[in-house]
Amino acid sequence: MVKQYEHLKIEDHGHLVICFLSNPPTHTFTSKGVLEVHDFLEQMEKKEDLRVLAFTGEGEDVFIKHYEVGELADSAEKNISHESKLDQKTSSPKELHNFHKMLLRLRDLNAIVVAGINGNTAGGGCEFALGCDLRIMSEGPFTIGLPETSVGILPGGGGTQRLARLIGSSRALDLILHAKLMTPDQALGLGIVNKLVPHESFKEELMLYCADLVSRAPIALRQVKKIIHQGLDRPLEEGLMMEQEAFDVTMRSSDAAKAMRALLDTDKNIEENTEFKWEGK
């Protein structure tokens, strides 16, 4: 039984769980919301039958507007006051903050994590989406981006690192330095989102997108997610060894053995063989 939250609304469909991010009327991300996501993820990490976790916005036409600017402004003013008293530069951070830790937990979750961007999102909302494995976005007059430099800061929730890894350093620099907000079509063209869907049927399309992932081999998908994320910053030889180890894991699964044998007994091509009932073992 999933707990009740102030800023999260949960739909549990068994192998698929959908989390609606809710903070009306501002639809911003707050420190309390981050703590609630951490608590929610603790439950999801223990859910053995979870295959896909999706996040979307409960508000109409908005995913996450951005991180709560009031909290950031308060923090900046406290930093200035603290530094003036100490008369010294700010010391280096000792550990990652909770927002970073939250997105790293999404990365390390065994399930595939999908961001269902149902409208506008910027700043911390965009960074949250970048921290998910896959992103689908609503068609329409919406924007997505990292405009923090327009208020004198930079994307501090992983945006500089994840966007550069996703689309390359030059494109990431151009978007962040100019505080550009992109249309859904522009985001799709750059590879920031994976698919655009009609706004009027967004939830249904999100469910279908996730259901397709749920219907696929869970052990294989879990291993693919793991080695792609972990292999990004490693030498090719290390990445290939990781791939080889992950391949061995799938080759020791009864799911794979049965599926490959079933394929030999059908006239279907391998890309059409999607009706196999996966047991996850």
Secondary structure, 3 states (H helix, E strand, C coil): CCCCCCCEEEEECCCEEEEEECCCCCCCECHHHHHHHHHHHHHHHHCCCCCEEEEEECCCCECCCCECHHHHHHHHHHHHHHHHHHCCCCCCCCCCCHHHHHHHHHHHCCCEEEEEECCEEECHHHHHHHCCCEEEEECCCCCEECCHHHHCCCCCCCHHHHHHHHHCHHHHHHHHHCCCEECHHHHHHHCCCCEEECHHHHHHHHHHHHHHHHCCCHHHHHHHHHHHHHHCCCCHHHHHHHHHHHHHHHHCCHHHHHHHHHHHCCCCCHHHCCCCCCCCC
